[in-house]
Amino acid sequence: MRPLCAFVLALLFAASGPVSAQILPIPVPHGLNWVNNHIEGRLVDYTNNHGEEHRRFSPILNQMRGMYVYLPPGYNPGLAYPLMFDFHVANFDETLYVTSDHLIELDAMIRAGQVPPMVVAMPDGSIKGRKGRNSPTSFFMNGVNGRFEDHIMQEVLPFLLSTYSIRPEKQAHILAGGSAGGFAAISLGIRYRNYFGVAAALNAPVNILYDTCHQDPREDFNLATFRWETTYHPEQIAAQFFCGLMTARVKDFLEPVFGTDPNQIIAGVQAVNPATLLLTSGIQPGELAIYINYGALDEFNFDAHAESFGWLAAQRGIAVTLDRDPRGKHNRAYFTRNQKNAFVWIGSQTLPPAPVAAVPIMVR
């Protein structure tokens, strides 16, 4: 299988659940009140998922966009808090955060003192504003179907800063995500490291151009065989399901973001691929704290992505915390088991809340 095929296959399965959960839309089983009754913080609704329209219009995307915002227990505007963007996996939208225990565990860890109280933004990264296979992910990147990266940086971030009390220092600004969302966290973290100081990913394609001299991206990472992918094959099969009854092709996943021209696609991928950015962005040691958690049995070989990324970073003196789950696969069990490890690491890297009068005034 070609590496780009492995990448898009992984994105198809990126939501943590059974195969059918990646293909069929998943209903929202819990209301906003149910979630808020199970946390001591508060989940603020900027969606239309609960019977009322609370989405905000995006001039950049020319459409309504949904988002949840988590406020920690005892949120007080007299304190300035860390801010974390939490990017969802592919084939989902922001409803992931009311269909899983993700926020419940984070809220419990904040109450236990394992993670500092923080404001968490969970924006919708689906192109069509809904989850499901027929609503491809934007990867939170600018692409042919919209400037989703600009939407995050130029619309969502300023809204959060004007609405909530946020610390100004980069060590209080975090990007995190799983799978496709983890790809966005590391890519944006490297490119916007003047503002973000912490980036964390779980089972993410952090080197989507990974290949080997045997043209087998399914091989484990080995320095002697590691190579870069340089070609694009739009009709190549990315995945087959149900004994071949359902087939996914590379173009179905990359072209909604990068267009149809092969050269444009390769150039677009190279411009945002986290491993490539280690070579091209000018990132220096100490500029960004990076954490990558990965499963050793990941079906899409994201373990090789993580290990090649870690090796490339080490050659430039850039510290990366690699956290290997020896029994981890690309499924719900892996993400549920490892989200706590990611939260603990994030907590160890992040500034705590501080009185507004005590935090420095920094010019952006």
N, C-alpha and C positions, 0 to 999 in steps of 0.2 A: 504494500500500500504506500502511495506517495505521502510525504509529510503533510502537505496541505490537505490531503484527504483525511488523514488522521486527525488533523486540527478540526475540520468542520464536523467530522463524525463525533468528536468529543463535545463540540458545542451543541449538537443535537441532543446528546445525552446529558448535557451539563446540569440540568435540574436534578436534584438528588432524590431519585425515586425509581420505581420500576420502569421498564421500557414504555409501557402504555402511558405512563404519566408524562413522558416527554412528547408524545404524539397527540394526545387528546387534552383539550383544555381541562384544567382542574378547577372545580367550583370553590368559592370562598366559604368554608364551613363555619367560620366564626365571625361574628360581628365585631365592630370596633369596641363595643362595651365588654364583650367577652374577653378580648385581649387586655383591655384596661383593668378588668377585674382580676387578672392573673399576674399583674405586675404592680410594683409600687411606684414606678415612674408613670409617665403618661404618653400615649401614642396620639399624636395630632394628625388629623385626617385632612390631606389635600388631594383627595381622590373622589371618584364617583362610585365607589364600591359599596357604599352602605346606605343607599337610598336618597342621597342628596348630592348635588354637584358642588364640589369644593376644589376642583382642579384649577390650575392657574394657566392663563393663556401665554404661550411662548411666541413672541414675534419672530424669533430666529427660526423656529420650526413651523410657524404659522398654524399651530394646532394647540388644543388643550392638552396639558400633560399632568400626570398624577404623581404623587409623592407622599410618603409618610415621614414624619419627623418624631423621633423619640426624645422625650425630655426625662432626665434622671429624677429619682426620688428627691423631693424637696427643692426642685428647680427654683432658683432665686435670681432675678435679674440683677441683684446687687453683687452677684458673683460672676466672674467671666469663666466660661467652661471650654474644655477641648471640643473640637468639632470633628466628627468622623463621617465620611461618605462610605456607605456600605452598598456595594454594587451587586445586584442579583445575578444569578446564573442565566444562561440562555434559555429561550422558550418559556420564560416567565416574565412577569412584570412585577410591580411593587407588591402585588398580593402575596408573594412568597412570604412576606414578613407577618402575615396574619394566617398563614397556613402551616407554620412550622413553630418549633420551640426556640427559634433563634433569639428573639427579643426576650423571651422569658428567662433563658439562661444568662444573657447579658445583664438583665436587670438584677438577677440573683447574685451575680458576681460583683456588681457594683455595690449592692447592699452588704456583701461579705468583705468588701475592701480589697478585692482582687483586681479591680479595674477602677480607675478614677471616674467619678460622675462625668458624663459627657453628653453632648447633644449629638444625635445620630440622624443623618439624612439618608433616606432610602428612595431615590428617584426611579422612575420608570425608564428603562433603556430599550424597550421594545420599539421597533420602527413604527408599528401600526397602533401602538398604545393598548395592546392586549396580549395576553399570553397565548401560547400554542404554537405548533409547528408552522402554521400559515402566517405567523407574525414574526418574521426573522428579527434577530437581535441586531442592534446597532453597534454592539461592543462598546457603547458610550464613546464612539469615535465620530469624527466628521466623515461623511461619505456622500455617495450620490443620492441617497434618500434623505439627507438632512444633516445639519451641523450639530450633531448631538454633543460632541465635546464642547463646542462653543456654548450650547445651551446650558451645560453644567457649569462651565467656568464663568460665563458672562451673564447668566440669568439666575440660575439656582443659587450659586455661591453668594452673589450680592444680596439676594433676597434673604438668605439665612443670616448673613451678617447684620442686616438692617432690622431683622425681626427678633433675633435671639442674642443673648449676651455671650460672645465668643472671645476667647483669648487670642491675641494677635500673633503670638510667636509661632514659628513653623513647627516647633516641637509639640504644639497642641493641635496640629492639623494632620489628620490621618485619612488614608485611602485604604479600603479593604474590600475583598470580594472573593467569591468562589468561582472556579472554572473560568468562564468568559468574563465574569465580573472581576476575578483576580487578575486576568490579563489586563483589564482596564486599569486596575489599581496600580500595577507595577509600571505600565506604560505611561500613564498620566503622572505617576509619582516621579519618574525620572525626568519627564519633560517639564514638569511644573515644580521642580524641587526648590525653587526660590520661595515657594509658598507652603508646600507640604514637606514635612520632615519625617513621616512614618508611612510605610506602605507594606501591606500584608496580603498574601494570596494563599488560597487552598486549592490544590489540584488544578493548577492553571497552565495554559499553554504559553509559558514565558519564553519559549523559543520555538515559534511556529514554523520556522524555516530549518528545523533540525533534520539532518539527513546523515547518511554514512557513505563511505566509499563503496559499499556494496549496494547502494541505492535502496537500502532497507531501513526506513525510519522506525521500524518496530524493534530494532536492535537496542540493547542496553547501551548507555553512554560509555564510550571508550575513546580516550584521547587519540589513539592511533587510527581510529576509523571515522571520527567525527568530521562531517562536511556540512556545507550550507546548501539548501535547496535554491535553485535559480529559475525553475520553469513552472509553468501553470498548465494544467490539463482540465479544461472545463467539463468534459463529458466523463471524466473518470469517476467510477463508483466510489462514493465516500462510505456508504454503509448499506447493508441489506438486512431486512427484518422479516420475521415470520417465514423463515426458510426461503427467502428470496421474493416473497410476495410484495414487499415494499422496498424500493431502492431509492437511496438519496445520492445525489451527485454533487460534486464540488461546487459547481456554478450556483446551485440553489442557496448556498450559504455565503460565499464570498462576493458574488456579484451584487447582492442588495446593498453592500457597503462600498465595494471598490469599483463597480462598473463591469463592463464586459470586455474591455481591451486587455489582452494578456499582459502587455508591458505595464499598463496602468495598475493592474492588480498586483503584480510583483513589486512595483515601486511603492504602491500604497501599503502593502504588508511590511516591506522593509522599513518604511518611515515610522511605523508604530510598534514593530516587534521588539519586546523588551530586551532580548539578548543582543539584537543589532544595535539598540540604543546605547548599550554599554560601550560600543566602539565609536559611535557617531555623535553622541550628545555632549561629550566633554565632561561627563559626570566625574567628580573627584571624591576621594575617600572622605567619609564623614558627612557628605552632603545629604544623604538619605539613608535612614534605617530601613532595611529590607528583610522581610520574613517570608519564606516560602515553605509551606507545609505540603507534602505530597505522599501519595500512596505508592509503595513499592510494587504493587500489583495493578497499577492503573492500566485499564484496558486500552487507553489511547497513548500510552508511553509518555505521559507527562512526567514520569519519574526521570526519563532521559532529558526532557526539557529542563527540569529543575536542576539536574546535576550538571548539564552543559552550561546553563546560566551561571551556576555557582562557580564553575571552573573559570569561565571568562571573566567574572567579576574579580576572582582572586588574582588573576594575572595583572589587574589594574589596582590592586590594593583596596578594593571595595568590599567591605564586610557584608556578607549575606548569611543570615541564620537559616540553615536548611533543617527542616524537621521532618524526618522520614517515618511514616507509619508502615511497618513491615508487612502488615496484612491489609493495607488500604487498597480499595478498588474505587472506581468512579461511580459511587452509589450513595444513597441516602445515609447508610450506616457510616460510611467514611466521614461525610461532612458533619453529621451529628456528633461523632466521636471526637473530631479534631477541632471543632469551632472553639471549644474551651481553651485548647492550647494556644490558638491564635489570639483570643481575647487576653489571656495572661501575658503573652509577649507584648501585645499592644499596650497593655497597662504598664508594663515595665519601661516603655519608651516614651510615655506621654506625660506631659505636665498636668498636675491636678488643677482643679478650679482654684481661683484666687479672687480676693475682693477686687472689684472693678478699679478702685482707687490705687491699688497696689501694682497693677499690671502696667508694663511700659506702653507708651503710645508709639506705634510703629507705622511708618509710611509705607503703603503697599506699592 
